[in-house]
Amino acid sequence: MTLPQCKYMLKIAYDPIYSHPLPAGHRFPMLKYELIPAQLLHEGLITAENLFSPGGLAEEIILWTQDKNYWGQLRDLTLPAKEQRRTGFPLSATLIERETRISSGTIDGCLYALEYGVAFNVAGGTHHAGTNWGEGFCLLNDQAMAANYLLNKGLASSILIIDLDVHQGNGTAQIFENNPRVFTFSMHGANNFPFRKEHSDLDIALPDGIGDEEYLQLLKSTLPGLINQQKPDFIFYLAGVDVLASDKLGKMALTKAACKLRDRFVFEQCISNKIPVQVSMGGGYSPDIRDIVEAHCNTYRVANELYF
């Protein structure tokens, strides 16, 4: 696909609803969703014009990806307590609105990526949500929903999902296991959550403690050939920063510098092959939230440098 010649702008989906209130002591770092855009605005990388607030989603679009009964239990707040615990979040109407608007932001981001080459969602990367389940802080699968949107609207015919979160994209793998138009690639910790893995089209399971050089070499030896083989006309990138050595859930040993090089390499492949890319941020659980925010902001900095 040839990217349009136009005035490029980095478009970023964000709304205050992303930072959802949680019980005291909850381990999910919701604050990062406020801090990432605040930091980008503070350093002048973006202005308010770069940010857009996503709306809701038509139920028809949700049901292109999510099971009707499962979605009904979320919508009506009747999801069984055991399944609520599996998601990691207390169920509420505001939470469900948050989840639908995050997915809407990823869909809108795809449309901006088709126009500008790249677009971001401050949240998203909810790759543990399968067709009829949620788990691991994921209730609706935003990138899967957006991929189905592009396919059903005739805006893409071959999609590659690059999932570099430390955890396997099990929900995404399950959703597209029988769909040859979507190729799922997950490079993740072998001994990490989810402990029952699904089968992506390509899984690279990494050992605990893997460092910068080995990680980057694996990515560089895999991704160009994969893109050449699959010839996608749209790419989704899940840019989790739970690969950092500082991450309390990650079990890897990457530096922030290597994480930034990872992002650069992915974007360079998208640019050299003229393929639009939508980026969702995925996980990050370092004890010092400044490490999380800095690593996530690096992804935006690299994209801004390369595209704009």
C-alpha positions in Angstrom: 0.0 0.0 0.0 1.3 3.4 -0.9 0.9 5.9 1.9 -0.9 9.1 0.9 1.1 12.3 0.4 -0.3 14.7 3.0 0.6 16.7 6.1 1.5 14.0 8.6 0.3 14.2 12.1 0.9 11.7 15.0 -2.7 10.9 16.2 -3.1 9.4 19.6 -6.3 8.0 21.2 -6.7 9.1 24.8 -9.5 9.9 27.2 -9.5 10.5 31.0 -11.7 7.4 31.3 -8.7 5.3 30.5 -7.4 5.9 34.0 -10.0 3.9 35.8 -10.3 4.0 39.6 -9.2 0.8 41.3 -9.2 -0.5 44.9 -6.3 0.7 47.0 -3.2 -1.5 46.5 -4.3 -2.8 43.2 -1.2 -3.9 41.2 -2.3 -2.5 37.8 -0.6 0.9 37.2 -3.6 2.9 35.9 -1.8 6.1 36.6 0.4 5.6 33.5 -2.5 6.5 31.2 -2.6 10.0 32.6 1.2 10.3 32.8 2.1 9.3 29.2 0.1 12.0 27.4 1.1 14.5 30.2 4.8 13.8 29.6 4.5 14.1 25.8 2.7 17.4 26.2 5.2 18.6 28.7 8.2 18.0 26.5 6.5 19.5 23.5 6.5 16.3 21.4 2.8 16.7 20.9 0.0 19.3 21.4 -3.6 18.9 22.3 -4.3 18.6 18.5 -2.5 15.2 18.4 -4.9 13.7 20.9 -8.4 12.5 20.1 -11.1 11.1 22.4 -12.7 8.0 21.1 -16.4 7.5 21.3 -18.4 4.3 21.9 -18.8 1.3 19.6 -21.8 -0.1 17.9 -22.7 -3.5 19.2 -22.5 -5.0 15.7 -18.8 -4.1 15.6 -18.1 -5.7 19.0 -19.9 -8.9 17.9 -17.6 -9.2 14.9 -15.0 -10.3 17.4 -16.6 -11.1 20.8 -19.0 -13.9 21.6 -22.6 -12.6 22.0 -23.3 -14.2 25.3 -19.9 -13.0 26.8 -20.5 -9.5 25.6 -24.0 -9.5 27.0 -22.6 -10.5 30.4 -20.2 -7.6 30.3 -22.8 -5.1 29.0 -25.4 -6.2 31.6 -22.8 -6.6 34.4 -23.8 -10.2 34.9 -20.4 -11.8 34.3 -20.0 -14.5 37.0 -17.8 -13.6 40.0 -15.2 -16.2 39.0 -14.9 -14.7 35.5 -14.7 -11.2 37.0 -11.7 -12.3 39.1 -10.1 -13.7 36.1 -10.1 -10.3 34.4 -8.4 -8.7 37.5 -10.8 -5.8 37.5 -14.1 -5.2 39.5 -16.9 -5.1 37.0 -18.8 -1.8 36.6 -20.6 0.2 33.9 -17.8 2.7 33.8 -15.2 -0.1 33.3 -17.2 -1.5 30.4 -17.5 2.0 28.8 -13.7 2.3 29.3 -13.1 -1.0 27.5 -15.4 -0.1 24.5 -13.9 3.3 24.1 -10.3 1.9 24.2 -11.3 -0.5 21.4 -13.0 2.4 19.5 -9.7 4.3 19.9 -7.8 1.5 18.2 -10.3 1.3 15.4 -10.1 5.1 14.9 -6.3 4.8 15.1 -6.4 2.4 12.1 -8.1 5.0 10.0 -5.5 7.6 11.0 -2.7 5.2 10.3 -4.1 4.7 6.8 -3.9 8.4 6.4 -0.7 9.3 8.2 1.3 6.0 8.3 1.1 5.4 12.0 -1.3 6.1 14.9 -1.3 5.3 18.6 -3.6 4.3 21.5 -2.4 5.3 24.9 -4.1 2.2 26.2 -5.1 -1.1 24.5 -3.0 -4.1 23.7 -5.7 -6.2 25.5 -4.4 -9.4 23.9 -5.5 -11.8 26.7 -9.2 -11.3 25.8 -10.4 -14.2 23.7 -13.7 -14.6 21.9 -15.6 -15.5 25.0 -13.4 -14.7 27.9 -11.4 -12.0 29.6 -8.3 -12.3 31.7 -5.1 -10.6 32.7 -6.6 -7.1 32.8 -8.1 -7.6 29.4 -11.9 -7.7 28.7 -12.3 -6.8 25.0 -9.5 -7.4 22.5 -8.9 -4.0 21.0 -6.5 -4.9 18.2 -8.5 -8.0 17.2 -11.6 -5.9 17.1 -9.9 -3.3 14.9 -8.4 -6.0 12.6 -11.9 -7.4 12.0 -13.2 -3.9 11.4 -10.6 -3.3 8.7 -11.4 -6.7 7.0 -15.1 -6.3 7.2 -15.0 -2.8 5.8 -12.7 -3.8 3.0 -9.9 -1.5 4.2 -7.3 -4.3 4.5 -7.0 -7.8 3.1 -3.9 -9.2 4.9 -3.0 -8.2 8.4 0.0 -8.9 10.6 -0.2 -8.5 14.3 3.2 -8.0 16.0 2.9 -8.7 19.7 6.1 -7.9 21.6 4.5 -7.8 25.1 6.3 -10.1 27.5 3.1 -12.2 27.8 1.8 -14.3 24.9 -1.1 -12.8 23.0 -3.3 -15.9 23.7 -6.6 -14.2 23.2 -5.5 -12.8 19.8 -4.2 -16.2 18.8 -7.5 -17.9 19.6 -9.6 -15.3 17.9 -7.7 -15.6 14.6 -6.8 -19.3 14.8 -8.9 -20.1 11.7 -8.6 -16.8 9.9 -5.9 -16.9 7.2 -6.2 -13.1 6.5 -4.7 -12.3 10.0 -1.2 -13.6 10.9 -0.5 -13.5 14.6 3.2 -13.2 15.7 3.9 -13.3 19.5 7.4 -13.1 21.0 7.1 -13.6 24.7 8.4 -15.2 27.9 8.1 -19.0 27.8 7.6 -19.3 31.5 5.2 -16.4 32.0 1.5 -15.8 32.1 -0.7 -17.1 30.5 0.4 -20.6 31.7 -2.0 -22.2 29.2 -0.8 -20.8 25.9 -2.8 -20.7 22.6 -1.1 -21.2 19.2 -0.2 -18.1 17.4 0.7 -18.4 13.7 4.3 -17.8 14.9 5.3 -18.0 18.6 8.8 -17.3 19.8 9.0 -18.3 23.4 12.0 -16.7 25.2 13.9 -17.9 28.2 13.9 -16.1 31.6 16.6 -13.4 31.8 17.1 -12.9 28.1 19.1 -9.7 27.5 19.3 -6.9 24.9 21.6 -8.5 22.3 19.9 -11.9 22.1 16.4 -10.4 22.1 17.1 -7.8 19.4 18.9 -10.4 17.2 16.0 -12.7 17.3 13.6 -9.9 16.3 15.9 -8.7 13.5 16.3 -12.2 12.2 12.5 -12.9 12.2 10.5 -9.8 11.3 11.8 -8.8 7.9 11.4 -12.3 6.5 7.9 -12.6 8.0 6.8 -9.3 6.4 8.2 -10.4 3.1 6.5 -13.8 3.4 3.1 -12.5 4.5 3.0 -9.2 2.6 0.5 -7.6 4.9 -1.3 -4.4 3.9 -1.8 -3.4 7.6 0.2 -4.0 10.7 -0.8 -3.9 14.4 2.1 -3.4 16.9 1.6 -4.3 20.6 4.5 -2.4 22.2 4.5 -3.7 25.8 7.3 -2.5 28.1 7.0 -5.4 30.5 10.1 -6.8 28.8 12.2 -4.4 31.0 14.6 -5.8 33.5 12.9 -3.6 36.1 9.5 -5.2 35.5 8.1 -7.1 38.4 6.1 -9.5 36.2 8.4 -9.8 33.2 11.3 -12.1 34.0 13.4 -10.6 31.2 16.4 -8.3 31.4 16.1 -5.7 28.7 17.2 -2.1 29.2 15.1 0.9 28.2 17.6 1.5 25.4 17.0 -1.9 23.9 13.3 -1.5 24.2 13.6 1.7 22.3 15.7 0.0 19.6 13.0 -2.7 19.4 10.4 0.0 18.6 12.7 1.6 16.1 13.3 -1.6 14.2 9.5 -2.4 14.0 8.8 1.1 12.7 11.6 1.0 10.2 10.2 -2.3 8.8 6.8 -0.7 8.5 8.2 2.4 6.8 10.5 0.5 4.4 7.6 -1.7 3.3 5.1 1.2 3.2 2.7 -0.5 5.5 0.5 1.5 7.9 0.7 0.6 11.6 -1.5 1.0 14.6 0.2 0.9 18.0 -1.3 -0.1 21.3 0.8 0.2 24.4 0.3 -3.1 26.2 1.7 -4.0 29.6 4.3 -2.5 31.9 4.7 -3.3 35.7 7.9 -1.8 36.9 7.7 -0.8 40.6 8.8 2.8 39.7 6.1 4.1 37.4 8.7 6.5 36.0 10.4 3.6 34.3 7.1 2.5 32.7 6.2 6.0 31.5 9.7 6.7 30.1 9.8 3.4 28.2 6.3 3.9 26.7 7.1 7.5 25.8 10.2 6.3 24.0 7.9 4.5 21.6 6.2 7.8 20.7 9.5 9.6 20.5 10.9 7.1 18.0 7.7 7.2 15.9 7.7 11.0 15.8 11.3 11.0 14.7 10.9 8.5 12.0 7.5 9.5 10.6 7.3 13.2 11.2 
